[in-house]
Amino acid sequence: MQCVYLAPVPVLSLFIYMGLRSTMIFPLDDPISSLDRSQWHLSYLGWYDILFGVSACLSIVRGGIAISKTTLAIASTFFLIILISLIEGSKLGVESITDSLVYFLRFFLAFILSDWLARSLGVKIAEKFLIALFFVLAISAIFVYSLQFGTFNRIYAAGMSVASFSQIAAVVCLIAIVRKYNTILLISLSFLLLTFSRTSIFCFLLLLCVYAIHAKNSRFRVKLKYCTLIAAFLVLTSLLLVMAGGVQFDFITSGRFNVEEIFSLNGRVSIWEYGLNLFESGRIPISGVGYNGAPSLISDSSFIISDSTHDYAPAHFHSIFLEFGFGLGIFSVFIFYYLLVRIIKTFRARCYPAFFIFSFFALSQSIDFTFYNPKEVIIWSLILGIAESQWLYEQRAYSQELDTSKLNLSRALVT
């Protein structure tokens, strides 16, 4: 693989990272339990971060990895916003500050690497690197699935949640559609289905419809037929599992299509109402409660969610807008503005799959916030780095084409 040749240690360290077992990352067998008891998102710093971080930093210092001016500006702005948030966030203790800095380094080192790989080797090569990492996650998911089948029948990769694994599977599906990687599409689509994540599947189908309508130089009927076939595959396979899959798949009709759960979004509506009440109460400082400190607003209260099985305190607000809004305060607007601008511009320019990545990230994270555990931060930063690189490349190419057209026009007028 060209990526390995270009940056061997950082790239190989990411393959190791994605292959880690849950017990190698989390101190407890159930990471959710530890999150529920914390006032901030724990970073779970480990040797895997040191291996990747040191190798990436050495490559940057030695000039093996070049940082673009745009990426440097984004990273500097984000780091400044985090530092401002730590004015209040420091009240949670030194460990929370350390975890905030680990999050920042974990995200931007991976972002810088993927952006550089895409600029050096091309976006398609960087996407293939991402797909290879997804297959590592998929293999671990099969292993976990074989161990838990019968007790928990939704597939997910080791060290990730069902929601985060479904999001990565959906992104790979969207990339495969644009690049016409039919085999990869079928495989990733199967993994997406087996997560039974309503949010990821809905967002995936929504963006698929947008692609059918908006894609440049495409025959609408052909694209619509393509979308219909994919939707039919998901529906028919689900029905087949319900009818012939046995009691292991009864949860599909009893849980996944439960009307009450759908309308309450599995308790998310109550969580968001609580968040809005917090905002209206004036308890949130203008600079936020700390980059990863939003969970303290739940753990310090008596807020409880009740469902059909048990009562529990949610680990977070299930929305990146509330998480970053409460954590970073008014300065989170800069991050949301960056994301919104990227979505609008890539949509107008029909810049696929960058548009898919930015928009799917915003849609999924606004409902299924999964941007806190180590693997989830790393894989999303790689995906966003590829999207950023593709957009900047096509933007420069468009500007050069426009300048050439203006030059040719001026010459024609002179002659």
C-alpha positions in Angstrom: 0.0 0.0 0.0 1.3 3.4 -1.0 0.2 5.0 2.3 2.4 2.5 4.2 5.4 3.4 2.0 4.9 7.1 2.5 4.4 7.1 6.3 5.1 3.6 7.5 5.0 3.9 11.3 2.0 6.3 11.6 0.0 4.3 9.1 0.8 0.9 10.6 0.1 2.2 14.1 -3.4 3.1 13.0 -4.0 -0.4 11.8 -2.9 -1.6 15.2 -5.2 1.1 16.8 -8.3 -0.1 14.9 -7.6 -3.7 15.8 -7.4 -3.1 19.6 -9.8 -5.1 21.8 -12.2 -3.2 24.1 -10.4 -4.5 27.2 -7.1 -3.0 25.9 -8.6 0.5 25.8 -11.2 0.6 28.6 -10.4 -0.3 32.3 -13.8 -1.9 32.6 -15.5 -4.5 30.5 -18.4 -2.1 30.0 -17.1 1.4 29.0 -20.5 2.9 29.4 -20.4 2.2 33.1 -17.2 4.3 33.5 -18.6 7.1 31.4 -21.7 7.3 33.6 -19.6 7.9 36.7 -17.4 10.6 35.1 -17.9 14.4 35.0 -16.2 14.6 31.6 -15.4 12.4 28.6 -12.5 10.3 29.6 -9.7 10.1 27.0 -8.4 6.6 27.9 -4.9 7.5 27.0 -2.7 4.4 26.4 0.3 3.0 24.6 -1.6 3.0 21.3 -1.9 6.9 21.5 1.8 7.2 22.4 2.8 4.9 19.4 0.7 6.9 17.0 1.4 10.3 18.5 5.1 10.0 18.7 5.5 8.5 15.2 3.2 11.2 13.7 5.0 14.1 15.5 8.5 12.7 14.5 7.3 12.6 10.8 6.0 16.1 11.0 9.3 17.4 12.6 11.4 15.6 10.1 9.3 16.9 7.2 7.9 13.6 6.3 4.4 14.9 6.9 3.7 18.5 5.7 0.9 20.5 7.3 -1.1 22.7 5.0 -1.8 26.3 5.9 -5.5 25.7 6.0 -5.1 22.7 8.4 -2.8 24.7 10.6 -5.3 27.6 10.8 -8.1 25.2 11.7 -6.0 23.4 14.3 -4.8 26.7 15.8 -8.3 28.1 16.0 -9.7 25.0 17.6 -6.8 24.8 20.1 -7.4 28.4 21.1 -11.1 27.7 21.6 -10.3 24.7 23.8 -7.9 26.8 25.9 -10.5 29.5 26.5 -13.0 26.8 27.5 -10.5 25.4 30.1 -10.9 28.6 32.1 -14.1 27.1 33.5 -13.1 23.5 32.7 -10.2 23.6 35.0 -12.7 23.5 37.9 -13.2 19.8 37.1 -9.5 19.1 37.9 -6.2 18.6 36.2 -7.2 15.2 34.8 -10.0 16.8 32.7 -7.5 19.3 31.3 -5.2 16.5 30.4 -8.0 14.5 28.7 -9.0 17.7 26.7 -5.5 18.0 25.4 -5.3 14.3 24.5 -8.6 14.7 22.6 -7.2 17.6 20.6 -3.9 15.8 19.8 -5.6 12.6 19.0 -8.0 14.3 16.5 -5.6 16.7 14.8 -2.7 14.4 14.4 -4.9 11.9 12.6 -6.6 14.8 10.6 -3.2 16.1 9.5 -2.0 12.6 8.5 -5.1 11.9 6.4 -5.1 15.3 4.8 -1.4 14.9 3.9 -2.0 11.4 2.5 -4.8 12.7 0.3 -2.8 15.7 -0.9 0.3 13.5 -1.6 -1.3 10.4 -3.1 -4.7 11.6 -4.2 -8.1 11.4 -2.5 -8.9 7.9 -3.9 -5.8 6.4 -2.4 -6.6 8.0 1.0 -10.1 6.6 0.7 -8.8 3.1 0.1 -6.6 3.5 3.2 -9.8 4.4 5.1 -11.7 1.4 3.7 -8.8 -0.9 4.7 -9.1 0.4 8.3 -12.9 -0.2 8.1 -12.2 -3.8 7.2 -10.0 -4.2 10.3 -12.9 -2.9 12.3 -15.3 -5.2 10.5 -13.1 -8.2 11.3 -13.1 -7.3 15.0 -16.9 -6.8 14.8 -17.4 -10.3 13.5 -15.3 -11.6 16.4 -17.4 -9.6 18.9 -20.6 -10.6 17.2 -19.8 -14.3 17.4 -19.1 -14.0 21.2 -22.3 -12.0 22.0 -24.8 -13.5 19.5 -27.8 -14.6 21.4 -27.4 -12.0 24.2 -26.8 -8.9 22.1 -27.6 -9.3 18.4 -26.5 -6.0 16.9 -23.0 -5.9 15.4 -20.3 -3.4 16.4 -16.5 -3.2 16.3 -14.4 -3.8 19.4 -13.8 -0.5 21.3 -16.7 1.2 19.6 -20.4 1.6 20.1 -23.1 0.3 17.8 -23.9 3.9 16.7 -20.3 4.8 15.9 -19.6 1.6 13.9 -22.8 2.1 11.9 -21.7 5.6 11.1 -18.4 4.5 9.7 -20.1 1.7 7.7 -22.5 4.2 6.2 -19.7 6.5 5.2 -17.9 3.6 3.5 -21.2 2.8 1.7 -21.4 6.4 0.4 -17.8 6.4 -0.8 -18.3 3.0 -2.5 -21.4 4.4 -4.3 -19.5 7.4 -5.6 -16.5 5.4 -6.7 -18.6 2.5 -8.0 -16.9 -0.1 -5.7 -19.8 -2.5 -5.8 -18.2 -5.3 -3.8 -17.2 -2.9 -1.0 -20.7 -1.4 -1.1 -22.4 -4.8 -0.6 -20.1 -5.7 2.3 -20.3 -2.4 4.1 -24.1 -2.3 3.5 -24.4 -5.7 5.1 -22.5 -4.4 8.2 -24.7 -1.3 8.3 -27.8 -3.4 8.2 -26.6 -5.7 11.0 -26.1 -2.7 13.3 -29.8 -2.0 13.0 -29.0 1.7 13.7 -32.1 3.6 12.6 -30.3 7.0 12.7 -27.4 5.9 10.4 -29.6 4.0 8.0 -32.0 6.9 7.7 -29.2 9.5 7.2 -27.6 7.1 4.6 -30.8 6.8 2.6 -31.5 10.5 2.8 -28.1 11.4 1.4 -28.5 8.7 -1.2 -31.7 10.4 -2.4 -29.9 13.8 -2.5 -27.2 12.2 -4.6 -29.7 10.7 -7.1 -31.4 14.1 -7.6 -28.3 16.4 -7.4 -25.4 14.4 -9.0 -24.0 16.2 -12.0 -24.3 14.6 -15.4 -26.3 11.6 -14.0 -29.4 10.0 -15.3 -32.0 10.6 -12.6 -34.0 7.4 -13.4 -30.8 5.3 -13.2 -29.8 6.8 -9.9 -33.3 6.5 -8.5 -33.4 2.8 -9.5 -30.0 2.4 -7.8 -31.4 4.0 -4.6 -34.5 1.9 -4.7 -32.5 -1.3 -5.0 -30.4 -0.4 -2.0 -33.4 0.5 0.1 -35.1 -2.7 -1.0 -32.1 -4.7 0.0 -32.2 -3.2 3.5 -36.0 -3.8 3.9 -36.2 -7.3 2.5 -33.1 -8.5 4.4 -34.6 -7.1 7.6 -37.9 -8.9 6.9 -36.1 -12.1 6.1 -34.2 -11.9 9.4 -37.5 -11.3 11.3 -39.3 -14.2 9.6 -36.5 -16.8 9.5 -33.8 -15.5 11.9 -35.4 -16.9 15.0 -35.8 -15.3 18.5 -32.4 -13.7 18.1 -33.9 -11.1 15.7 -37.3 -10.5 17.5 -35.8 -7.2 18.8 -36.2 -5.8 15.3 -39.9 -5.6 15.5 -40.2 -5.2 19.3 -37.5 -2.5 19.6 -36.3 -1.1 16.3 -39.8 -0.5 15.1 -41.3 0.4 18.4 -43.5 3.5 17.8 -42.9 5.0 21.3 -39.1 4.6 21.0 -39.1 6.1 17.5 -41.0 9.2 18.5 -39.0 9.7 21.7 -35.8 8.8 19.8 -34.9 6.4 22.6 -35.1 9.1 25.3 -33.1 11.7 23.4 -36.1 14.1 23.3 -36.1 14.2 27.1 -32.3 14.7 27.1 -32.5 17.6 24.7 -35.4 19.2 26.6 -33.2 19.0 29.7 -30.4 20.6 27.7 -32.6 23.5 26.6 -33.7 24.1 30.1 -30.1 24.2 31.2 -29.4 26.8 28.5 -32.4 28.9 29.5 -31.4 28.7 33.2 -28.2 30.8 32.6 -25.9 28.2 34.2 -23.7 27.8 31.2 -20.7 30.2 31.2 -20.1 32.2 28.0 -16.8 30.3 27.5 -18.4 26.9 28.2 -17.8 24.4 31.0 -14.7 22.9 29.4 -14.2 21.1 26.0 -15.1 17.7 27.3 -16.9 18.8 30.4 -20.6 18.7 29.3 -21.3 15.4 31.1 -20.8 17.3 34.4 -24.0 19.1 33.8 -25.8 15.7 33.9 -23.7 14.0 36.6 -24.2 16.9 39.0 -28.0 16.7 38.7 -30.7 14.2 39.4 -31.7 13.9 35.8 -32.8 10.3 35.0 -34.1 8.7 31.9 -36.7 5.9 32.2 -37.3 3.3 29.6 -39.0 -0.1 29.4 -36.1 -1.9 31.1 -34.4 0.4 33.6 -33.7 3.9 34.8 -30.3 5.5 34.0 -28.4 8.8 33.9 -27.3 9.4 30.3 -23.5 9.6 29.7 -23.9 12.7 27.4 -26.4 14.9 25.6 -26.6 12.8 22.4 -25.9 15.8 20.2 -22.7 17.4 19.2 -24.5 20.8 19.2 -25.3 20.6 22.9 -22.0 18.9 23.8 -19.9 21.5 22.0 -22.3 24.3 22.8 -22.1 23.6 26.6 -18.4 22.6 26.5 -17.0 25.4 24.4 -19.7 28.1 24.9 -20.2 30.8 22.4 -17.0 30.0 20.6 -18.4 26.7 19.4 -20.2 28.8 16.8 -16.9 28.9 14.9 -16.8 25.1 14.6 -20.4 24.9 13.6 -19.9 27.7 11.1 -16.9 25.8 9.5 -19.0 22.7 9.2 -22.0 24.5 7.7 -19.9 26.3 5.2 -18.2 23.1 4.1 -21.6 21.4 3.6 -23.1 24.2 1.6 -20.0 24.7 -0.6 -19.4 21.0 -1.3 -23.1 20.6 -2.1 -23.1 23.5 -4.6 -19.9 22.3 -6.2 -21.2 18.6 -6.3 -18.0 17.7 -4.5 -18.6 14.0 -3.7 -17.9 12.2 -1.4 -16.7 15.3 0.6 -20.3 16.6 0.8 -21.5 13.2 2.0 -18.8 13.1 4.8 -19.4 16.6 6.1 -23.2 16.3 5.9 -23.4 12.8 7.3 -21.1 13.8 10.2 -23.4 16.8 11.1 -26.6 14.7 10.8 -25.4 11.7 12.7 -23.6 13.5 15.4 -26.5 15.8 16.0 -28.6 12.8 17.0 -26.1 10.0 17.9 -23.1 11.8 19.5 -20.2 9.3 19.3 -17.2 11.7 19.3 -15.5 10.8 22.5 -14.0 7.2 22.6 -10.5 6.8 21.2 -11.2 4.7 18.1 -14.2 6.9 17.3 -12.2 10.2 17.4 -9.4 8.7 15.3 -11.5 7.2 12.5 -13.7 10.3 12.2 -10.7 12.6 12.1 -9.3 10.5 9.3 -12.6 10.7 7.4 -12.9 14.5 7.9 -9.3 15.0 6.9 -9.9 13.3 3.6 -13.0 15.4 2.9 -11.2 18.6 3.7 -8.4 17.7 1.3 -10.7 16.8 -1.5 -12.7 20.0 -1.1 -9.5 22.2 -1.1 -8.1 20.4 -4.1 -11.3 20.8 -6.1 -11.6 24.4 -5.0 -8.1 25.2 -6.2 -8.7 23.4 -9.5 -11.9 25.4 -10.0 -10.1 28.7 -9.3 -7.3 27.8 -11.7 -9.9 26.9 -14.4 -11.7 30.1 -13.8 -8.4 32.1 -14.0 -7.5 30.4 -17.3 -11.0 31.2 -18.7 -10.6 34.8 -17.8 -7.1 35.0 -19.3 -8.3 33.4 -22.5 -11.2 35.8 -22.7 -9.0 38.8 -22.2 -6.7 37.6 -24.9 -9.6 37.1 -27.3 -10.8 40.6 -26.6 -7.4 42.1 -27.2 -7.0 40.3 -30.5 
